[in-house]
């Protein structure tokens, strides 16, 4: 899923946070997003203060609550990203590596047979 600045997302508890929380996306990275924590359990106030009101969470652990309006370009980019992700998953399941036998690093020297 593609996230944009302004989306409202829900994050799972982690670190100093004892409960799930939600907030607005401030920055989008390759595999994660930074959110400004807006809605949280009152008992997590000290955790929010420790995080300075922001958290970086993985995209796959974030749940979209409310999306900002998307343009046609955004929708095309999202479809393209989903195709790439599907291709990566297909490669993971079909691209099995083969193993080869290791050669010994020790050199064997055979002695010639005694002649009588």
N, C-alpha and C positions, 0 to 999 in steps of 0.2 A: 504494500500500500504506500502511496506517495503522500507525504505530509507537507503542508505548506504553513508558512508563518501565519498565525492567527487561529489555526485549528485548536479546538478544545479536545484534550485527550485525557485518558485515565491511566495512571501508572500504578504498578504493583509496589507494595511495601519493600523497602530495602534499607540497609544501613541504620541511621538513627530514626527512621520512620517505622512505627509499629502498625500502621494501617495504610490502606490504599489512599491515593490522593488524586487530584485532577488539576489541570492548569492549561495555560495557553502556550502554544509552540512559539518560541522566540528565535530558534536557530535550528536548521536542518543539516545534519552531517550525513556521511555515507551510510552508516549503519545505526545511527542513533539520533536522538533529538534532544534539544534543551528546552525545558518548559519552565515557565514561571508558575510556581505553585500557588493556586488560588483557593481551592477547596480541600480541606483536610480535617482530620479529627482534632478536636481541641487538645487532646492529650499529647499530640505530636508537635505542639507549639515550639518546644525547645529544639526538636529535630529540624523544623523549618528554619528556625533562627540559625542553627548550625550550618545549614545548607545555603544560607543567605537568600532564602525564598526561591531558589532555583534547583533543578535537578536534571541530570542527563540520564536518559533511559534508552534502552534498546528499542528499535522500531518494532521488532517482533513481540515485545512485551507490552507495547502501548496499545490502547484501545481507543478508537476514534469515537468521541461523543458528539461533536458538532464540527462540521467542516465549513470552511469559508467557501464562497462561491468559486467554482472552477470554470476556466475558459476552455475552449475547444482544444487549444494547444496542451493544456494540462491533462485533459482526458486522453489525448493521443499519446502523451508521454507515459501516462499510467499504463495504458494498454501495452506499449512497447516494453516497459519495465517488467510487466507480468510475463510477457513472452520470454524475455531474457532469463527470468527466474525459473520458468518452466524448463527451459533448455538446460540450465545448470543442474536442476534436479534430475533430468533425464540422463545427463552425462554421469552423474554420481552413481546411478543405479546400473548403467550399462558398461561403464569404463572400468572393468576390473583389471588390476595389475597382475602381471605374471611374474613369478619368481624364478630365478635361475640358481643352479647349484653353485655354491662358492668354491673357488679353487683354494687349495691349501697354499699358504705362503712358504711352507717348508719345502725345500728341494730334497728329493731322495736321490742318493747316489748309490747305485748298485755296484757291488764289487764283482769283478770278473771271476768266473769259475776257475778253480785251480786245474791246471793241466797236468796229467800224470804220464 
